[in-house]
Amino acid sequence: MADKIVPHFHNTPGVPSVAIGAREFMCVGALPPFDHPHVFLDMGDEDEAICPYCSTLYRHDPSLHEDEARPPECLYTLPT
């Protein structure tokens, strides 16, 4: 069993890039029901990753916690 939940991000606002604190994350594209398949992305040692489905550019920002984004509305909270 996983010891943490992988953060999920989206780009419903349509911004040019999303700054995130995580290096391993899921992109959902847009908020459901307009989301794409939830794809796991791992930046590794890089500071950027592009989602292969929606082409959102994610940039790592070490000043953010792993479950934070800029703009903040791009953090997707899983429904409970």
C-alpha positions in Angstrom: 0.0 0.0 0.0 1.2 3.5 -0.9 2.3 5.7 2.0 1.3 8.9 0.3 -1.1 10.1 -2.4 0.4 11.3 -5.6 -0.7 14.9 -6.2 -3.0 15.6 -9.1 -2.9 18.8 -11.2 -5.0 20.2 -14.0 -5.0 23.2 -16.4 -8.6 24.1 -16.6 -7.7 27.9 -16.5 -5.6 27.4 -19.7 -2.5 29.1 -18.3 0.8 28.8 -20.3 2.5 26.9 -17.5 1.8 25.6 -14.0 4.3 25.8 -11.2 4.2 22.8 -8.8 6.2 21.7 -5.8 6.1 18.0 -6.8 8.4 16.2 -9.2 6.2 13.1 -9.4 2.5 13.8 -10.1 -0.6 13.1 -12.1 -2.0 15.4 -14.8 -5.8 15.1 -15.3 -5.9 17.8 -18.1 -9.1 19.6 -17.1 -11.6 19.2 -14.3 -14.0 16.2 -14.8 -16.0 15.5 -16.9 -13.5 17.2 -19.4 -10.4 15.4 -18.0 -8.1 13.2 -20.1 -6.7 9.8 -18.9 -4.9 10.6 -15.7 -1.2 10.3 -16.6 1.7 9.9 -14.2 4.6 12.2 -14.9 8.1 12.1 -13.3 10.4 15.1 -13.8 13.4 13.2 -12.5 16.3 15.6 -12.4 14.7 18.0 -14.8 12.8 21.2 -13.8 10.0 20.8 -16.4 7.6 18.2 -17.8 5.0 18.4 -20.6 1.9 16.3 -20.4 1.7 14.2 -23.5 -2.1 14.5 -23.6 -2.9 18.2 -23.0 0.6 19.7 -23.6 0.5 21.5 -20.2 3.9 22.7 -19.2 4.6 21.9 -15.5 7.6 23.6 -13.9 9.1 22.6 -10.6 9.2 25.3 -8.0 11.1 24.3 -4.9 9.4 27.0 -2.8 6.1 25.2 -3.1 5.1 22.2 -1.1 4.5 19.0 -3.2 0.7 19.5 -3.0 0.8 23.2 -4.0 0.5 24.8 -7.4 0.7 28.3 -8.9 -2.0 29.2 -9.8 -3.5 27.4 -6.8 -6.7 26.4 -8.5 -4.6 24.0 -10.7 -4.3 21.6 -7.7 -7.0 18.8 -8.2 -8.5 17.5 -5.0 -9.7 13.9 -5.4 -13.4 13.6 -4.6 -14.1 11.7 -1.4 
